[in-house]
Amino acid sequence: MLQLQGLGSAAVLARIANLWPAVVGERMNAHAMPAKIDGKELIVSVDHPAWATEIKMQESRIISALESELRSPLINRLKVHVLPSNDLD
């Protein structure tokens, strides 16, 4: 596991952020971004409530894809925060 190799949550978040566009696709990436890791929960910021719904609907697929790419089950839940669109820039 990445965290067991001495990497903290900031390094794991950076790795997830690099993988994010490939995991969620260009369209969702334009509206949602990984913001923080709290334990095994990934907090995702979105610019509209509709994207919060979309993230939650795809939660298991996103987690599976991240687990596959990271080769470790570091994330087991997504929590979504809706922010004004200019806060994602």
C-alpha positions as CSV (number, residue, x, y, z in Angstrom):
1,M,0.0,0.0,0.0
2,L,1.2,3.5,-0.8
3,Q,0.7,4.7,2.8
4,L,2.6,1.7,4.1
5,Q,5.5,2.7,1.9
6,G,5.9,6.0,3.9
7,L,3.7,8.2,1.7
8,G,1.2,10.4,3.6
9,S,-2.2,11.4,2.5
10,A,-0.8,14.5,0.6
11,A,1.3,12.2,-1.6
12,V,-1.7,9.8,-2.1
13,L,-3.9,12.8,-3.0
14,A,-1.4,14.0,-5.5
15,R,-1.3,10.5,-7.1
16,I,-5.1,10.4,-7.2
17,A,-5.2,13.9,-8.8
18,N,-2.8,12.7,-11.5
19,L,-5.0,9.7,-12.2
20,W,-8.4,11.5,-11.9
21,P,-8.9,12.7,-15.5
22,A,-8.3,9.1,-16.8
23,V,-10.5,7.6,-14.1
24,V,-13.5,9.9,-14.4
25,G,-13.2,11.2,-18.0
26,E,-12.7,14.7,-19.5
27,R,-16.3,15.9,-18.9
28,M,-16.5,15.0,-15.3
29,N,-12.9,16.2,-14.7
30,A,-14.0,19.6,-15.8
31,H,-16.5,19.8,-13.0
32,A,-15.0,17.6,-10.2
33,M,-11.7,17.3,-8.5
34,P,-10.2,15.4,-5.6
35,A,-9.7,17.8,-2.7
36,K,-8.7,15.9,0.4
37,I,-8.3,12.5,1.9
38,D,-9.7,11.8,5.3
39,G,-8.8,8.2,6.4
40,K,-10.1,6.0,3.5
41,E,-12.5,8.7,2.4
42,L,-11.8,10.8,-0.7
43,I,-13.4,14.2,-0.6
44,V,-14.3,15.5,-4.0
45,S,-15.2,19.1,-4.8
46,V,-17.7,19.7,-7.6
47,D,-19.1,22.9,-9.2
48,H,-22.8,22.0,-9.3
49,P,-25.1,19.7,-7.4
50,A,-25.8,17.6,-10.6
51,W,-22.1,16.6,-10.6
52,A,-22.4,15.6,-6.9
53,T,-25.2,13.2,-7.9
54,E,-23.2,11.9,-10.9
55,I,-20.1,11.2,-8.7
56,K,-22.3,9.3,-6.1
57,M,-23.9,7.3,-8.9
58,Q,-20.5,6.3,-10.2
59,E,-18.9,5.9,-6.7
60,S,-18.2,2.2,-6.9
61,R,-16.8,2.4,-10.4
62,I,-14.5,5.3,-9.5
63,I,-13.3,3.6,-6.3
64,S,-12.6,0.4,-8.3
65,A,-10.7,2.2,-11.0
66,L,-8.6,4.1,-8.4
67,E,-7.9,0.8,-6.5
68,S,-6.8,-0.8,-9.8
69,E,-4.6,2.1,-10.7
70,L,-3.1,2.5,-7.2
71,R,-2.8,-1.3,-6.8
72,S,-4.2,-0.8,-3.3
73,P,-7.6,-0.3,-1.6
74,L,-6.7,3.2,-0.2
75,I,-10.1,4.7,-0.8
76,N,-13.4,3.0,0.2
77,R,-15.8,6.0,0.1
78,L,-16.3,9.3,-1.8
79,K,-17.7,12.4,-0.1
80,V,-18.8,15.2,-2.3
81,H,-18.8,18.9,-1.5
82,V,-20.5,21.4,-3.9
83,L,-18.5,24.6,-4.4
84,P,-19.0,27.6,-6.6
85,S,-17.5,26.9,-10.0
86,N,-14.8,29.5,-9.7
87,D,-13.4,27.7,-6.7
88,L,-12.4,24.7,-8.9
89,D,-10.0,26.9,-11.0
